[in-house]
C-alpha cells in the first residue's frame, strides 16, 4: 500500500512535530521571535490602553461624572448667572436606580485664593462630601488633615501643589474671592483643613473644595447649584444613563455625556481602537518575513525528502498539509509563550510603572507618568486571531512550494 493516501491526522501531526525539531536552533530562534512579537503586540497594547483609560478616568474625575446637567450657557460662561435650581424630587428618585453608581450637585465657579505670601486663580468647588465620594473621590488622596465633613463645613481642602505655590500650610487661613450675582466681590476666610494629592499637578493647582452650603451663602446663591453630576457603571457605554438623566432633568437645562464635555478624550479613545489593530498588524508583518524565510529555508533543505515522499506515493496535497501543520505548530507554541510572557509582564506591573525619568511633560496631554497596563480580553483575542489568520496565510507559500516539486526533479537535487 502506498504511503499515500491518507496518513491519519495524528500520524501527520507526529511527523510534523519531529520535522519541526530536526533543526533545533532554527526552530528555537523562530519560536522566540514569534513569542517576543506576540508579547510586544499584547503588552504594548495593554500599556497604551491603560494610558488612555487613565486619561479618561482622570478626566471624568476632574469633570467629574459620566453625565452632567447644567444651564445651557454654563460651559461658555461658568458664572453665578448661569446657575440652576437644585435637583427636583423626581430627579432624586431616579438616581436610586442600579444604572447610577453615584451623583451629586455642586457649585463650580472661578475664584481667587490668597495666602499671606501669594495668590492664585482657582476653580472653587462647593460640594457635598458624600456625593463626591460616591462619584469616585478617594479619601485616601488626603495626605494631610481631613476631607470636608459636610456641605456646611467651614474649612477648605486644597491640592499639594497649590499649597506649595501659596507658601502656606495645614491649619493656616486663606481668603477665597469670587463674584456674587450682583457682580460684586464676595470674599471669605477659610482655614485649610485638608491637603489632597491629585494624579495630575494641574488638578492640584486648580481645584479647591469647600462645603456647598457655605459657598452658596458666600455667593448669595439661595440654594442654586452650578451642575448636577451623575456616575455610572461603564464610561464607554453611557447611552442608557444619558437617556435616564435626560428624562428627569429640569426643562431648559443641558444634559451632556463626558465625551461631549471633553471631546479630546473621546477622540483619544477612538484613535486607540484603530491603533490597536494597526500595531498588531505592523508587528506581525515584521514577524511574517522571518516566518516565511525560515519555512522556505526548511523547504529548500528538504527537497530530496519531499521527492522521496512523492515517489513512495504521498500526494502533493499531503505534503502541503504537512508543511502547513509544521508552521501552525510553530505559531501555536509562539502564541502560547507570547501570551504567557504578556500576562506575566502585566501582572508584574500591576502596581504601576513610573516613567517620570523618560516621560516628562506627559501631563500636558492629560496623562500621568505612572503607567498601569490594562489588558482587555477583546485586545487579547484580536492579537491571537490576527496572528493565527495571517500566520496561516503566510505559511501557504512555503507549503505550496513544497508540494509543487516533481519527484524526479526533487530526488536529483543535491
N, C-alpha and C positions, 0 to 999 in steps of 0.2 A: 504493500500500500504506500502510495506516495506521501511525502511529508505534508502535502498539500493542505490539502484541502483544508482541513479545518482543524487547526490547532485549537483546543479548548482555550477559553479566555484565561483560565488560571495558569495554564501552561505558557501561554503567550506573556502573561504578566511576570511569571518567574524568569522567563528568558529575557524580558526587557529589564528586569531588576539586575540580573547578572551582567548584562551588557553595559548597564549604566556604571557599574563599578569596575569595569575592566581597566579603565584609566582613572585611578583614584584621584590623582592630583587635579586633572581637568574637571572632574565632576565636583570635587570639593570647592574649587575656585568658583565655578559657576553657581554652585549651591549658595556659597556665601554672598556672591554678587546679587543673586535674587533675594536672599534674606535681607541684606542691607537695603536693597531698593524698596522692598515691601515695608521694612521698618521706617525708612525715610518718608514714604508715602503716608503711612498711618500716623507716625509720631509728629511730623511737621504739620500735618493737617490738624491733629489734636492741639498743638501749640497755637496755631492760627485761630482755630475755632475757640479755644479758651480765651485768647486775647479779645476777639470780637464779643464773646459772651460777657467778659468783664467790662468792656466798654459800654455795652448796652445796660448791664446791671448797674454800673456806676452812674450812667446817665439817668436811668429810671430813679435811682436813689437820689440824685440831685434834683430831679424834677419835682417831687417823686411821684410814683404811682403809674399804673398802666393806662388809666383813663383820667382825664382832668375835665372839670366843669368850671367855667368862669364866664365873666362878662365878655361879649364879642370883641370889645376894644382892649381887653386887658393885655393881650400879648404885645400889642403895639405901644400901649401906654399903661404900664403897671402901677397906676396911681390909685389913690383913695376914691377918686371919682368913678373909677371903673370896678368898684366892688359890687357885691350882690347880696341878697338876703341869705340868712342861714338856711341849712337844709330843712326841707319840709318833713312832716311825719311819714308821708308816703315814701320819700327818699330813704329815710332811716329804716323803714320796714323792709324795703327792697334790698338793703345792704346785708340782711341776715341770711341771704341765700348762699348755698355752697360755692357758687361761682366767685364770690367775693371773699378774699382772704383778709382784707382789712381796708379801712377807709378813714378819712379824717377831713376836717375843714380847717383852713389856716389863713393867716394873713401873710401876704408876701409884698413887701414894699421896699424901695430903695431907701437907704438911710446912711447916716454918718456916725461913726463911733469914735470917741475921743478919750484918750487917757491923759495922764499928766505930761506925757512926753511926745505923743504923736496922735494923728487922727487918720482914719481910713474910710473910704467908701465901701459899704457892705450891702447885703440884702438881709433885711430884718424879717425873720420868720416868727410869727405869733402862732404857737402851736398848742395842741392838746397832747401831752407826752404819751398817753396810752394809745392815741390814734397813730402817732408817728412810729411807735414800736410795732403796731400791727401792720404797718406798711414796710417794715424792714429795718428801721433804725435800730442798730445793735447797741445796747447799753455798754457793751464791752469796749466801745470806741472811747468812752470817757476814761481818760488816762489820769486825770486829777479831779478831785471833787466829786460831783454828782450830776445827774441829768435833772431836768425840771421835775418837780413833784406834783404839779397840777397846772391847769390852764390859768390859774390865778397866781402862780409863782412870781415873786418879785425879783428873782435873780435872772442872770443871763448866762448862756453857755456859748463859748467861742472856740474857734479852732486853734490848734497849737501854733501854726504859722502866724496867725493874726495876733496871738498873744505875744509872740516874739517881736512882730513889727511894731506893736504898740508899746513894747518895753514895759509891760505890766505883769501881774501875776495873780494867781488864785486868791480870792478874798478882797482884792482891791476894787475900788469903784470906778466905773466908766460912765460916760454920758452918751446916750443914743439920741440922735436927732433925725426927724423926718418932717413931712408936711401933713397938716390936717386938712379936712375938707374945704376950709376957707383959704388954703394955700399959705397959712401961717406956719412958722416953725414951731413944732412940738418937740420938746425935749424932756428927758427924764434920766435920773441917775440910777444905774443898776450895779449891783455887786456881782462880780464874776464868781459864780458858784460851781462852774464846771468847765473843763477843757477837753475837747474831743480831738481825735486824730482821724482824719479822712483818708481815703485811698489816694486822693489827688490833692496836691498842695493848693490848687486853685479853689477846691471846695473849702479847705480850712481857712483860706484867706477871705472867702466871700460870704459864707452863711453864718449868721448868729441866731441863736434860738432864745426866745422869751415866751412867757405864758400868753396864750391867745387873748384871754380876758384883760390881762394887763396892757397888751398892745392896743386892744380896742379902746380901753379907757384913755390911753395916751393920745391916740389919734382921733378920738371922738367919733368912732365908727358906729356906735349904737347897735351892736350885735351883728353888723355886717361882716362878711368874710371876702377874701380875695379869690379863693378857689376851693373846690372840693376835689380830693384825690382818692382814687379807688385802685386797690391792688387785686390781682387775680392769680390764677394757677400757673399760666404759661404766657410769657410775654410775646411768644411767637404766634399765638392764636388768641387774639383779643376780640374777635367778631361778636361772639355771644355776650361777652361782658359789655362791649360798646353798645349793643342793642338794649341790654338791660338798663344801663345808666341813661341812655338817651330817652328811654320810655318813662323815666321818673324824674328827669331833670326839669327844673322850672322853665317855663316858656320864656324865650328871649335870651337864654344862655347858650353858650357854645360848648359842645361836648367833643373832645378830641382824644384819639389814642396817642400813646407815646411816639409812635412812628411819624405822626404829623407834627408833634411838638418838637421833635428833634429828627429832622429828615436825614441829617448826616449819618446818624446811627442806623437808620433804616436802609440807606444806600450801602453802608458797610456790610450789613447782613446779606443783601442781595449779591454784592461783589464776592463775598466769602463763599457763597454756594457755587458760583461759577469758578472761583479759584480752586476749590477742592477738586473738581473734575479735571481742570486743565493741569494742575500739579500732578495728579495721579497719572495722566496720560503722558506728560513730559518725562517723568521718571521712568515709566515703562518703555517709552521709545528708546531711552538711553540703554535700558536693560536689553531690549529686543535685539540690538546689534550684537551684543555679546552672546545672547542665546542662539541666534541664527548662525553666527560664526562658529560657535562651539559644536552645534549639531552638524553643520556642514563638514567640519573637520572630521567629526566622528564618522560621518557617512563616507567621506573620501578614503579614510583609513580602512574601511570595511567593504570596499568594492568587491574584492575577491570573495569575501564571505557571502555577500548578497548573491553573487553569481552562483556559488555552490548551492545556496539555498534554493534558488530557482531551478538549477539543474536536478536537484533532488525532488522537485515537484512543488515547492512552495510558490503560491501565487503572488504576483506583484502586489495585489491588494493586501495580502497578509503582511508583506514586508512594510508596506505603508503604515498599516496599523501598529506594527512592532515599533518602528521608529517614532511614531506619534505617541505611543504609550510610554516610551522612554522619556520623551520630553515632558509628558504630563506628570510622570512620577517625579521628575526633577522639579517641575513647577510646584507640585503638591508639597514636597519637602521644603522647598524655599519659602512657600507661603506659611507653612507651619512654624518654621524658625522665625520668619519675619514678624508674624503675629505675636509669638511669644516674646520676642525682643521688644516690640512696641508696648505690649501690656506691661512688661517689667519696667520699661522706662517711664511710662505714665504713673505706675504705682510708686516708683522711687521719687517722683516729683510731685506726689500728692500734696506736700506742704508748700509747694511753690518753688520757683527758680528765679532768684534775684539777678536780673540782668542790668542792674544800675550802672555797672562799670562800662558796659558797651551799648546801653540803650538810653543814654542821656538825651533828654528832650522829647521822650515819648509822650509826656504829659500834654504837650502841645496838641497831640492828636486824640486826647482823651483816654490814653492808656497808661497803666501803671508800669513800673519797671519789673514787677514781680509777675511771673507767668505761671498760671495754673492750667495745665493741659486739660482739655475737655474732649474725651474720647466718646464720640457719638456712634451708636450702633449703625445708623444709616451710612456714615462715612466708612466704617469698618467693612460693612457689606459691599459698598461701592468699590472700595480698593480691591477686595478679594475677587469680586465679579469681573472687574476690568482686567485684572492680571490673568484670570483664568480664560476669559474670552479672547483677549488679544494674544495670550500665550498659545492657545490652540491655533489661531490664525497664523501666528509667526512660525509655528512648528510645521505647518503644512508644506512649506517649500522644501526643507531638507527631507521630509518624509516622502514627498512626491518624487524628488530627485533620486532617492534610494530605490524607489520602485520602478524606475524607468530604465535601469541598466539591463542590457541583454546578457543572458548567461555566458555566451561565448566571449563577448567583449569584456565582461567583468572578470572572468576567470583568467583571461590573458593579461590583465593589469598586474603590474608588479609593485 
